[in-house]
Amino acid sequence: MSKAEIGVFGGSGFYSFLDNVEEAVMDTPYGTPSAVIRIGEIEGRKVAFLPRHGSRHQYPPHMINYRANVWAMKKLGVSRIISPCAAGSLQAYVKPGDFVVCDQIVDRTTGRKDTFYDGPTTTHVSFAEPYCPDMRKVIISCAKEVGIAVFEEGTVVVIQGPRFSTRAESRWFSSNGWEVINMTQYPEAILARELEICFANISLITDYDVGLEGHPEIKPVTHEEVIETFNANNEKLRKLLFGVISKLPEKRSCICSRALEGASF
């Protein structure tokens, strides 16, 4: 089986960006991943791409086998995962078409399998900084180089889905100062950390969630709107990913690479 160094989880409207690929059909102790994993090469780096929702978008966010997806990447040798996703804005200053490199997560999901450590050894992995700081720096730098409007930090609140938020929920999220809303960043991020894989997010803002108070012209989000905006910015994302992949350092010294040190009892 081919090995890979860097992994990419594709999201809504972004199912493939590699050419001349090998396909890896994987199985894991947690079941099968969302799709066949495609492995290609960018600037001499082996990259594995997996559409988290499946190749036909057949898995809604609450039905994705997150553990299988992350485990499969680890099995391929992946030590870093880039996780672009479609996301909504919770603040007026974060506009559709903007990119946010999130640094924090608020989990509002329920019932998702979010750990590899169910015992008998008790393992508590630190998650104070859920995204790899080293990867975030590279992504931000590359975004500026290619002229992408980027927010260098932001909190993403992850909801269960598949429904969108109520106005009351969205108002609550906004009032806490959180910038981004999404349905898939959790448990992807913690599962990667538990396997000592570096993980970073690029949120491509597609909408204003339920709209914005005081702006009656802005309507609640629709799925069609999400896909339309994401598709319109796919080339920007592709260009950014290619730049990031080529500039990620080969050696790791970040918190992610030693996440299991002292974590077990």
C-alpha positions as CSV (number, residue, x, y, z in Angstrom):
1,M,0.0,0.0,0.0
2,S,1.2,3.5,-0.9
3,K,2.1,5.7,2.0
4,A,1.4,9.4,2.5
5,E,2.8,12.2,4.6
6,I,0.0,14.8,4.5
7,G,-3.8,14.2,4.6
8,V,-6.6,16.4,3.4
9,F,-10.3,16.0,4.4
10,G,-12.5,17.4,1.7
11,G,-15.8,19.0,2.5
12,S,-19.0,20.2,0.9
13,G,-18.3,21.0,-2.8
14,F,-14.7,20.0,-2.7
15,Y,-14.3,16.3,-3.5
16,S,-11.1,16.1,-5.5
17,F,-8.0,18.2,-6.1
18,L,-5.3,15.6,-6.9
19,D,-4.4,14.4,-10.4
20,N,-2.7,11.1,-11.4
21,V,-3.7,9.4,-8.2
22,E,-3.5,5.9,-6.7
23,E,-6.6,4.7,-4.9
24,A,-6.4,3.0,-1.4
25,V,-9.3,0.9,-0.3
26,M,-9.0,0.9,3.5
27,D,-10.5,-0.9,6.4
28,T,-10.0,-0.1,10.1
29,P,-11.0,-1.5,13.5
30,Y,-13.7,1.2,13.4
31,G,-15.2,0.3,10.1
32,T,-14.6,1.7,6.6
33,P,-13.8,5.3,5.8
34,S,-16.2,7.6,4.0
35,A,-14.6,6.8,0.6
36,V,-11.7,5.4,-1.2
37,I,-8.6,7.4,-0.3
38,R,-6.8,9.0,-3.3
39,I,-3.0,9.4,-3.0
40,G,-1.0,11.8,-5.2
41,E,2.1,14.0,-5.1
42,I,2.4,17.7,-4.7
43,E,5.9,19.3,-4.8
44,G,7.4,16.0,-3.9
45,R,5.1,15.4,-0.9
46,K,2.8,12.4,-0.8
47,V,-0.8,13.6,-0.1
48,A,-3.9,11.5,0.8
49,F,-7.3,13.0,0.0
50,L,-10.5,11.8,1.6
51,P,-14.0,13.4,1.1
52,R,-15.4,13.2,4.6
53,H,-19.0,13.1,3.4
54,G,-18.3,10.4,0.8
55,S,-17.7,10.7,-2.9
56,R,-21.4,11.3,-3.5
57,H,-22.0,13.3,-0.3
58,Q,-24.0,10.4,1.0
59,Y,-23.0,10.8,4.7
60,P,-24.6,13.7,6.6
61,P,-22.3,15.2,9.3
62,H,-23.8,13.1,12.2
63,M,-23.3,9.9,10.3
64,I,-19.7,10.3,9.2
65,N,-17.4,7.6,10.6
66,Y,-14.9,10.0,11.9
67,R,-12.8,7.4,13.8
68,A,-12.4,5.3,10.6
69,N,-11.4,8.4,8.6
70,V,-8.7,9.5,11.0
71,W,-7.4,6.0,11.7
72,A,-7.1,5.3,8.0
73,M,-4.9,8.4,7.6
74,K,-2.7,7.3,10.4
75,K,-2.4,3.8,8.9
76,L,-1.2,5.4,5.6
77,G,1.6,7.2,7.6
78,V,0.0,10.7,7.6
79,S,1.4,13.0,10.3
80,R,-0.5,16.2,9.3
81,I,-4.1,16.7,8.2
82,I,-5.5,19.8,6.6
83,S,-9.2,20.1,7.1
84,P,-10.9,22.7,4.8
85,C,-14.7,23.0,5.3
86,A,-17.7,25.1,4.4
87,A,-18.8,27.2,7.3
88,G,-21.3,29.9,8.3
89,S,-20.5,33.3,9.8
90,L,-21.8,34.4,13.2
91,Q,-20.4,37.9,13.0
92,A,-21.1,40.7,10.5
93,Y,-17.4,41.4,9.9
94,V,-16.8,37.8,8.7
95,K,-18.2,37.8,5.2
96,P,-19.1,35.0,2.7
97,G,-16.0,34.3,0.7
98,D,-13.6,35.0,3.6
99,F,-11.3,32.3,5.0
100,V,-10.9,31.8,8.7
101,V,-8.0,29.8,10.2
102,C,-9.7,28.7,13.4
103,D,-7.8,28.4,16.6
104,Q,-10.6,27.2,19.0
105,I,-13.6,24.8,19.0
106,V,-16.8,24.7,20.9
107,D,-18.5,21.3,20.7
108,R,-22.3,21.3,20.6
109,T,-22.6,17.8,19.1
110,T,-24.2,14.8,20.8
111,G,-23.6,11.1,20.6
112,R,-20.6,11.1,18.3
113,K,-17.8,8.6,18.8
114,D,-15.1,11.0,19.8
115,T,-12.2,9.0,21.3
116,F,-10.1,6.0,20.5
117,Y,-9.5,5.4,24.2
118,D,-12.4,3.5,25.7
119,G,-10.3,1.7,28.2
120,P,-9.0,-0.4,29.9
121,T,-6.2,2.2,30.1
122,T,-7.6,5.6,31.0
123,T,-6.2,8.3,28.6
124,H,-6.8,12.0,28.9
125,V,-5.4,14.1,26.0
126,S,-5.0,17.8,26.4
127,F,-7.1,19.8,24.0
128,A,-6.5,23.3,25.2
129,E,-5.1,24.2,21.8
130,P,-7.2,22.1,19.4
131,Y,-5.4,23.1,16.2
132,C,-1.7,22.7,15.4
133,P,0.0,26.1,16.0
134,D,2.8,25.4,13.5
135,M,0.4,24.4,10.7
136,R,-1.8,27.5,11.4
137,K,1.2,29.8,10.9
138,V,2.0,28.2,7.5
139,I,-1.6,28.4,6.3
140,I,-1.9,32.1,7.4
141,S,1.4,33.0,5.7
142,C,0.4,31.2,2.4
143,A,-3.1,32.8,2.4
144,K,-1.5,36.2,2.5
145,E,0.9,35.4,-0.2
146,V,-1.8,34.4,-2.6
147,G,-4.0,37.4,-1.7
148,I,-6.8,35.5,0.2
149,A,-8.8,37.5,2.8
150,V,-8.0,35.6,5.9
151,F,-8.8,35.8,9.6
152,E,-5.9,34.6,11.6
153,E,-7.9,33.2,14.4
154,G,-11.5,32.3,15.2
155,T,-13.7,30.0,17.3
156,V,-15.8,27.5,15.4
157,V,-18.9,26.2,17.2
158,V,-19.7,22.7,15.9
159,I,-23.4,21.7,15.8
160,Q,-24.9,18.3,15.4
161,G,-26.7,18.8,12.1
162,P,-28.0,17.9,9.7
163,R,-30.4,20.8,10.5
164,F,-29.2,24.4,10.5
165,S,-29.6,26.5,13.7
166,T,-32.6,28.2,15.0
167,R,-32.5,32.0,15.3
168,A,-32.3,31.7,19.1
169,E,-29.3,29.3,18.9
170,S,-27.5,31.5,16.4
171,R,-28.1,34.6,18.5
172,W,-26.6,32.7,21.5
173,F,-23.5,31.6,19.5
174,S,-23.0,35.1,18.2
175,S,-23.4,36.7,21.6
176,N,-20.5,34.6,22.9
177,G,-18.2,36.2,20.3
178,W,-17.8,33.0,18.3
179,E,-17.1,33.6,14.6
180,V,-17.7,30.4,12.7
181,I,-20.4,27.6,12.7
182,N,-19.8,24.2,11.2
183,M,-21.0,20.6,11.5
184,T,-17.8,18.5,11.1
185,Q,-14.8,20.0,12.9
186,Y,-15.6,17.9,16.0
187,P,-14.6,15.2,16.5
188,E,-12.1,15.3,13.6
189,A,-9.8,17.5,15.6
190,I,-9.7,15.6,18.8
191,L,-9.3,12.2,17.1
192,A,-6.3,13.5,15.2
193,R,-4.8,14.8,18.4
194,E,-5.3,11.4,20.1
195,L,-3.2,9.8,17.4
196,E,-0.6,12.6,17.6
197,I,-1.5,13.9,14.1
198,C,-1.2,17.6,13.5
199,F,-4.5,19.0,12.5
200,A,-5.5,22.5,11.1
201,N,-8.7,24.0,9.8
202,I,-9.5,26.3,6.9
203,S,-13.1,27.5,7.2
204,L,-14.4,28.9,3.9
205,I,-17.3,31.2,4.9
206,T,-20.3,30.5,2.7
207,D,-23.2,32.3,4.5
208,Y,-24.5,34.2,7.5
209,D,-26.2,31.2,9.3
210,V,-29.7,32.4,10.0
211,G,-29.0,35.9,8.8
212,L,-28.1,38.9,10.9
213,E,-30.2,40.9,13.2
214,G,-30.7,44.4,11.8
215,H,-30.0,43.2,8.3
216,P,-33.4,42.0,7.0
217,E,-31.9,41.6,3.5
218,I,-29.7,38.8,4.6
219,K,-31.7,35.5,4.6
220,P,-31.2,32.3,6.5
221,V,-28.7,29.8,4.9
222,T,-29.7,27.2,2.4
223,H,-27.7,24.2,1.2
224,E,-27.7,25.5,-2.3
225,E,-26.2,28.7,-1.2
226,V,-23.4,26.9,0.7
227,I,-22.4,24.8,-2.4
228,E,-22.6,27.8,-4.7
229,T,-20.3,29.9,-2.6
230,F,-17.9,27.0,-1.9
231,N,-17.7,26.2,-5.6
232,A,-17.0,29.9,-6.5
233,N,-14.0,29.8,-4.1
234,N,-12.7,26.3,-4.9
235,E,-9.8,27.5,-7.0
236,K,-8.6,29.8,-4.2
237,L,-8.7,26.9,-1.8
238,R,-6.9,24.7,-4.2
239,K,-4.2,27.3,-4.7
240,L,-3.9,27.8,-0.9
241,L,-3.6,24.0,-0.2
242,F,-0.9,23.5,-2.8
243,G,1.1,26.3,-1.3
244,V,0.6,25.0,2.3
245,I,1.5,21.5,1.4
246,S,4.8,22.5,-0.2
247,K,5.8,24.6,2.8
248,L,5.0,22.4,5.7
249,P,8.2,21.5,7.5
250,E,9.2,17.9,7.4
251,K,10.1,17.7,11.1
252,R,7.6,18.3,13.8
253,S,8.2,19.8,17.3
254,C,4.7,21.0,18.1
255,I,2.3,19.9,20.9
256,C,0.5,17.6,18.6
257,S,3.5,15.4,18.0
258,R,3.8,14.5,21.7
259,A,0.1,14.6,22.8
260,L,0.2,11.2,24.4
261,E,3.1,12.0,26.7
262,G,1.8,11.7,30.3
263,A,-1.8,11.2,29.1
264,S,-2.4,7.7,30.3
265,F,-2.9,6.4,33.8
